[in-house]
């Protein structure tokens, strides 16, 4: 199937920009590869199939082959060769100097061959400290990686359960589409937080906004700039209360609470990290230890074995760094983009596509001006006839618009103030405002196309 006939989010996902970071590291996610090679009609892509493809991308993290293309062997070579080459040149220079009568241990440190115990004691201390640091770093990084994977999977599971519970609680397509648009908004806000704290702006947020929701004002760059998790919670819970979709048993609120707990866990892992000084000092100590070995023990065997040992040590440190910060596009990073894309992808309900445009107009009018009236099918105000709180009156009388909840008299004033704030931030060299202007990027791509 031609890529021009794919839905916009999936077509963008296959763009070179969308997979560049992983391809640069010799790894293309299973989901992206399957989408590239698929011969089925992508217009008929379902959320269930997208879920299976995402699960395969997760499974691949623990089943990557050693010699397969883009596998472990390739990653080892890419990680180790700069250090192997550097130490090979270093050890070769030391051994060449020894053959010409120059010995670093004897001529610089004034240590004779009769006092090997002095140098051996120093080396033993350095080796012990280096081994302890590497072991501690690997252990801590592994724990962070497991916590990150658990948090992301919990977020995916609980949000999809919440989506299912809410979709079954109403027969109004406007409500279903509005809720799914808010879930996509939730995903984009999480992507914004990840981009800010990792300084990784390579994954465009337009990939997470389904085409049917791209006209929603929740995705205006001023709203994305000004709002975060707290504002999402207020808008989302207010909408559920006004539509009387919360069940009396409290099941929906319980699932919602677990979803927010998973969000908080992801946010904590992003924000609470060891200072970068830790990694720098660890790497400096390992480099010093590896450099000291051939300086004090310059025989041919040591000079031959040190380059591969140095490459292995530094590869272990690189592996540890990838585990401790698994939010980008490195070889061992989480398939975060695939998971977020699955979360933002709306569940297809038969007939909802026909109402998407009118539903977004209704939602925009309500969010911007607090006017929720609707005169067509499923009018508002009306009496609820299905699901939790059957018989309650739906009127949105207590809802507050986006401008009102932000302290502005109108949505136009809100956009003007926040737009000026974004331009001032861009003037100070900040990258996040430009990252959030996804509509500008989309227009440029269409013009280039």
C-alpha positions in Angstrom: 0.0 0.0 0.0 1.3 3.5 -0.9 2.4 5.5 2.1 0.2 8.4 0.8 -2.9 6.3 1.7 -1.8 5.7 5.3 -3.3 7.5 8.2 -1.2 10.6 9.0 0.1 9.3 12.4 1.3 6.0 10.9 2.7 7.7 7.7 4.7 10.1 9.9 5.9 7.2 12.1 7.5 5.6 9.0 9.3 8.8 8.0 13.1 8.9 8.2 13.0 11.5 11.0 10.8 9.2 13.1 13.2 6.3 13.2 16.5 8.2 12.6 17.8 8.0 16.2 17.4 4.2 16.4 18.8 3.6 12.9 21.8 5.7 13.7 22.5 3.2 16.5 22.0 0.2 14.2 18.6 -0.6 15.6 15.3 -0.3 13.9 12.3 -1.0 16.2 10.3 -4.1 15.3 7.1 -2.1 15.1 8.6 0.3 12.6 10.1 -2.5 10.5 6.8 -4.4 10.5 5.0 -1.3 9.3 7.6 -0.7 6.6 7.3 -4.3 5.3 3.5 -4.7 5.8 1.5 -5.4 2.6 -1.9 -4.9 4.3 -4.1 -1.8 3.9 -2.9 0.6 6.6 -6.2 2.4 6.5 -7.6 -0.7 8.3 -4.9 -0.8 11.0 -6.7 -1.6 14.3 -5.7 -0.8 17.8 -5.5 -4.5 18.6 -3.0 -5.1 15.9 -1.0 -2.0 17.0 -1.0 -3.5 20.5 0.5 -6.8 19.3 3.2 -4.9 17.3 4.0 -2.8 20.4 4.3 -6.0 22.5 6.7 -7.5 20.0 8.8 -4.4 20.2 8.9 -4.8 24.0 9.7 -8.5 23.7 12.5 -7.9 21.3 14.5 -6.2 24.1 15.0 -9.5 25.8 15.3 -11.7 22.6 17.8 -9.7 20.4 20.2 -12.1 18.8 23.9 -11.8 19.0 24.8 -12.0 15.3 21.5 -10.8 13.7 21.6 -7.5 11.8 21.5 -4.7 14.2 22.0 -7.2 17.1 24.3 -7.4 20.1 27.5 -8.0 18.2 27.1 -4.9 16.1 26.3 -2.8 19.2 29.4 -4.2 21.0 31.6 -3.3 18.0 30.2 0.2 17.7 30.6 0.8 21.4 34.1 -0.6 21.9 36.1 0.2 18.7 36.9 3.9 19.6 38.3 2.9 23.0 40.0 -0.2 21.5 41.7 1.9 18.9 42.8 4.6 21.3 44.3 2.1 23.8 45.9 0.1 21.1 47.8 3.3 19.9 48.6 4.1 23.6 49.9 0.7 24.4 51.8 0.5 21.1 53.5 3.8 21.9 54.5 2.6 25.3 55.9 -0.7 24.0 57.7 1.1 21.1 59.3 3.5 23.7 60.4 0.5 25.8 62.1 -1.0 22.8 64.1 2.2 22.3 65.2 2.3 25.9 62.5 4.6 27.4 60.5 3.2 30.3 57.8 5.4 31.9 58.0 3.5 35.3 61.8 3.8 35.4 62.5 7.2 33.8 59.5 9.2 35.0 58.4 7.6 38.3 62.0 6.5 39.2 60.8 2.9 40.1 63.3 0.2 39.4 62.5 -3.4 38.5 63.5 -4.5 42.0 60.4 -2.7 43.5 57.5 -4.3 41.7 55.5 -4.5 44.9 55.0 -0.7 45.0 53.5 -0.6 41.6 51.5 -3.7 42.2 49.9 -2.3 45.3 48.9 0.9 43.5 47.4 -1.1 40.7 45.5 -3.4 43.0 43.9 -0.4 44.7 42.9 1.1 41.4 41.5 -2.2 40.1 39.5 -2.7 43.2 37.9 0.7 43.1 37.2 0.4 39.4 35.5 -3.0 39.8 33.4 -1.8 42.7 32.3 1.4 40.8 31.3 -0.6 37.7 29.4 -3.2 39.7 27.5 -0.5 41.7 26.7 1.5 38.5 25.4 -1.6 36.7 23.2 -2.6 39.7 21.7 0.9 40.1 21.1 1.3 36.4 19.4 -2.1 36.1 17.1 -1.2 38.9 16.2 2.1 37.2 15.6 0.4 33.9 13.2 -2.1 35.5 11.4 0.7 37.3 11.1 2.6 34.0 9.8 -0.3 32.1 7.3 -1.2 34.8 6.0 2.4 35.0 5.5 2.7 31.2 3.8 -0.7 31.0 1.5 0.2 33.9 0.7 3.5 32.3 -0.3 1.7 29.1 -2.3 -1.0 30.8 -4.3 1.3 33.1 -5.0 4.0 30.5 -6.3 1.4 28.1 -8.5 -0.1 30.9 -9.8 3.4 31.7 -10.5 4.0 28.0 -12.5 0.8 27.7 -14.5 1.5 30.9 -15.4 5.0 29.7 -16.2 4.0 26.1 -18.7 1.4 27.3 -20.3 4.0 29.6 -21.8 6.2 26.9 -23.5 5.9 23.5 -22.8 9.6 22.6 -20.1 9.7 19.9 -19.2 13.3 20.9 -18.3 12.1 24.4 -16.3 9.1 23.1 -14.3 11.2 20.7 -13.7 14.0 23.3 -12.4 11.4 25.8 -10.1 9.8 23.2 -8.8 13.3 22.2 -8.0 13.9 25.8 -6.1 10.7 26.0 -4.1 11.8 23.0 -3.5 15.1 24.7 -2.3 13.2 27.8 0.2 11.4 25.6 1.5 14.6 24.0 1.9 16.2 27.4 3.9 13.2 28.6 6.1 13.4 25.5 6.7 17.1 26.2 7.9 16.3 29.7 10.2 13.5 28.4 11.6 15.8 25.7 12.2 18.6 28.2 14.1 16.5 30.8 16.0 14.4 28.3 16.6 17.3 25.9 15.7 14.8 23.1 13.6 16.7 20.6 14.0 14.3 17.7 10.5 12.7 17.9 8.0 15.2 16.5 4.8 15.3 18.6 2.7 15.4 15.5 3.3 11.6 15.3 1.2 11.3 18.5 -1.8 13.3 17.3 -4.3 11.4 15.2 -5.5 13.2 12.2 -9.1 13.3 13.4 -8.0 15.3 16.5 -5.5 17.7 14.9 -8.1 20.5 14.8 -8.7 20.3 18.6 -7.6 23.3 20.6 -6.1 21.0 23.2 -3.2 20.6 20.7 -2.7 24.3 20.1 0.9 25.1 20.9 -0.1 27.7 23.5 -2.1 25.1 25.4 0.7 22.5 25.2 3.1 25.2 26.4 1.0 26.3 29.4 -0.6 23.1 30.5 0.8 20.0 32.2 -0.4 17.0 34.3 -2.3 19.1 36.8 -4.3 20.9 34.2 -5.1 17.7 32.3 -6.4 16.2 35.5 -8.7 19.1 36.1 -10.1 19.2 32.5 -10.5 15.4 32.3 -12.2 14.9 35.7 -14.4 18.0 35.2 -15.5 16.5 31.9 -16.3 13.1 33.5 -18.3 14.8 36.3 -20.3 17.0 33.9 -21.1 14.0 31.7 -21.9 11.8 34.7 -19.6 9.0 33.5 -18.2 8.3 37.0 -19.7 5.1 38.4 -21.1 4.9 41.9 -18.8 2.0 42.8 -15.7 4.1 42.2 -14.1 1.7 39.7 -13.4 4.4 37.1 -11.7 6.7 39.7 -9.7 3.7 41.0 -8.4 2.9 37.5 -7.8 6.6 36.9 -5.8 6.8 40.2 -3.5 4.0 39.0 -3.0 5.7 35.7 -1.9 8.9 37.4 0.3 6.9 39.8 2.1 5.4 36.7 2.5 9.0 35.3 4.0 10.1 38.5 6.5 7.2 38.5 7.6 8.1 35.0 7.9 11.8 36.0 10.0 10.9 39.0 12.3 8.7 37.0 12.8 11.6 34.6 13.4 14.2 37.2 15.1 12.3 40.0 18.4 11.3 38.5 22.0 11.2 39.6 24.1 14.2 38.6 26.0 13.8 35.4 29.2 14.3 37.5 28.8 10.8 38.7 29.2 9.3 35.3 32.0 11.6 34.4 34.0 10.8 37.6 33.4 7.1 37.1 34.6 7.2 33.5 37.6 9.3 34.5 38.6 6.8 37.2 38.3 3.8 34.8 40.3 5.7 32.1 43.0 6.5 34.6 43.2 2.9 35.8 43.3 1.5 32.3 46.0 4.0 31.4 48.1 3.2 34.5 48.3 -0.5 33.8 50.6 -0.4 30.8 52.5 2.5 32.3 53.6 0.4 35.3 53.6 -3.0 33.6 54.9 -2.5 30.0 55.5 -6.1 29.0 54.2 -7.3 25.6 51.4 -9.4 27.0 49.9 -6.5 28.9 50.1 -4.2 25.9 48.3 -6.8 23.8 45.5 -7.5 26.3 44.8 -4.0 27.5 43.0 -2.6 24.3 40.2 -5.3 24.3 39.9 -5.0 28.1 39.6 -1.2 27.8 37.0 -1.6 25.1 35.0 -4.0 27.3 35.2 -1.7 30.4 34.0 1.3 28.5 31.3 -0.7 26.8 30.0 -1.8 30.2 29.9 1.9 31.3 28.0 2.8 28.1 25.6 -0.1 28.7 25.0 1.2 32.3 24.3 4.7 31.0 21.8 3.4 28.5 20.0 1.5 31.2 19.9 4.4 33.6 18.4 6.8 31.0 16.2 4.7 28.7 14.1 7.5 27.3 15.9 8.2 24.0 16.8 6.2 20.9 19.8 4.2 22.1 20.2 0.5 21.5 18.8 -0.5 25.0 16.3 2.2 25.4 12.6 1.5 26.0 10.4 1.3 22.9 8.8 4.4 24.3 7.7 5.9 21.0 5.8 2.8 20.0 4.1 2.7 23.4 3.1 6.3 23.3 1.8 5.9 19.8 -0.3 3.0 20.9 -1.7 5.0 23.8 -2.6 8.0 21.6 -4.2 5.8 18.9 -8.0 6.0 19.3 -10.1 2.9 19.7 -12.3 2.6 16.6 -16.0 2.7 17.3 -18.2 2.1 14.2 -19.7 5.4 13.0 -17.5 7.7 15.2 -15.4 8.7 12.2 -18.5 10.4 10.7 -18.9 12.5 13.8 -15.2 13.4 14.3 -15.3 16.8 12.7 -18.5 18.0 14.3 -17.4 16.5 17.7 -14.2 18.5 17.6 -16.0 21.7 16.8 -18.3 21.1 19.7 -15.4 20.3 22.0 -13.5 23.4 20.9 -16.5 25.6 21.5 -17.0 24.2 25.0 -13.3 24.4 26.0 -12.8 27.9 24.6 -16.1 29.6 25.5 -17.8 27.1 27.9 -20.8 26.9 25.5 -21.6 23.2 25.3 -25.1 23.4 23.8 -25.9 20.9 21.0 -29.1 20.6 19.1 -28.6 17.5 16.9 -28.4 13.9 18.0 -27.7 13.5 21.7 -28.6 17.1 22.5 -27.1 19.1 25.4 -28.6 19.8 27.8 -30.4 16.4 28.2 -31.1 13.6 30.6 -28.7 10.7 30.6 -30.3 7.5 29.4 -27.4 5.0 29.7 -24.7 3.9 32.0 -23.7 5.3 35.4 -25.9 8.0 36.9 -28.7 7.1 34.5 -31.4 9.9 34.7 -28.9 12.7 35.7 -29.1 15.9 33.7 -26.1 16.8 31.5 -25.7 20.5 31.1 -22.0 21.4 31.8 -23.1 24.2 34.1 -20.1 23.8 36.5 -17.4 23.4 33.8 -14.8 26.0 33.5 -13.2 26.9 30.1 -9.5 26.7 29.5 -9.1 30.5 29.7 -11.2 30.7 32.9 -9.2 28.0 34.7 -6.0 29.9 33.7 -7.2 33.3 34.9 -8.0 34.9 31.5 -11.2 36.5 30.3 -11.1 34.8 26.9 -9.3 32.1 25.0 -8.0 34.7 22.6 -6.3 36.6 25.5 -4.9 33.3 26.8 -3.4 32.5 23.4 -1.9 35.9 23.0 -0.2 35.9 26.4 1.1 32.4 26.1 2.2 33.0 22.5 4.2 36.0 23.6 5.7 33.9 26.4 6.8 31.3 23.9 8.4 33.8 21.6 10.3 35.3 24.6 11.5 31.8 25.5 12.6 31.2 21.9 14.5 34.5 22.0 16.4 33.2 25.0 17.4 30.1 23.0 14.9 27.6 24.4 14.1 24.7 22.1 10.8 23.5 23.6 8.6 26.3 22.1 9.7 25.3 18.6 9.2 21.7 19.4 5.6 22.3 20.4 4.8 24.3 17.2 3.8 21.1 15.4 1.3 22.7 13.1 4.1 24.9 11.6 6.1 21.7 11.0 3.1 20.0 9.4 2.4 23.0 7.1 6.1 23.0 6.0 6.1 19.3 5.3 2.9 19.6 3.2 4.4 22.5 1.2 7.6 20.5 0.7 5.5 17.6 -0.4 
